[in-house]
Amino acid sequence: MSTPLLRLVVLYGGVSAEHDVSCVSAAHVLAAADHDKYTLIPVGVDKNGVWHRNDSVTAALAAGEALPDRLTVEGPEVDPLQVVRSEGELTVVLPLLHGPHGEDGTVQGMLELFKVPYVGCGVLGSALCMDKAMAKEVTARAGIPQCAWLTFRDGVDDARAIVDRAIDELGLPIFVKPANMGSSVGVSRVSSADELDTAINLALRYDDVVVLEEAVTAREIEVGVLGNTAPDTTLPGEVKVGSDFYDYEDKYVTGAAELMIPAPLDGDAIARVRDLAADAFTALRCAGMARVDFFYEEGGRGWLLNEVNTIPGFTPSSMYPKMWENSGIAYPDLIDRLVTLALEVYRRRSSFSTEH
């Protein structure tokens, strides 16, 4: 008898502002996954949080048809528990839900309760990395260098005071970001106090916690991390931005940013940033995968951690799969590695005692 295929449930879409990015990532993951190893189950989450089994994509995969570059969320509504569990079949869930309610530990917590293995960070690591303010606190305690920053919490902190303090302590220009968001959604670069008020209000559309960071003149360097307790890292890649900063338009619309893989760095700088990426991954309790973003202030402070993304983009222009391809792991093999790591975590956690 042949060995049954592993069910790989690919979750995409979601309720966050990064819904469209997720739909692009999912199309390319489904196209690249080895159909001889997996029964692929595409499940889209619409912007109201309703789950849909995309039978049209399943049929296209079975027929060997090409998928569109961006999936839509369609198909019959399904119960999350029923679609992620199947009696007698081994299932792994691959969440490609960027941003809140997908990358922040919420879906991961649900899958833990359902006792289903899933790719990527657990509840704590996902929540920490999604919340830029808390991630900065943890990595600072771990001794990882980063830009100067302040945190503003709506309803708790005085907005006028934080504006004055930010200008005094961080100088201008300042970057303003919602703490729990990705893909540069809601991010502004401001050069005056009036712009700072506007930028904070924009960030508050997406979250009630806002991070204000000093602007640095530095190169933007990214490192891919893959593993659990002993993570591997890629050679770093560099982003040459097409605007004031690496914004949503650069990443997903215009493609104006230039990606250099590997980044032109000397051997000592490469070794240092790879070590720092692994250190950040470990300090934030990450597992499976992450893309760790740095600023490189040549002639100044050197490496400064920017942020850690636990569900990096998997689009054709995304750095994470490109960096691993440059490091010798092709896209389909990267998916296999992620599934293997997910099962490793699941088996380890399943072995823990529940007895008093």
Order of alpha helices (4+ residues) and beta strands (2+ residues): beta-alpha-beta-beta-alpha-alpha-beta-alpha-alpha-alpha-beta-alpha-beta-beta-alpha-beta-beta-beta-beta-beta-alpha-beta-beta-alpha-alpha
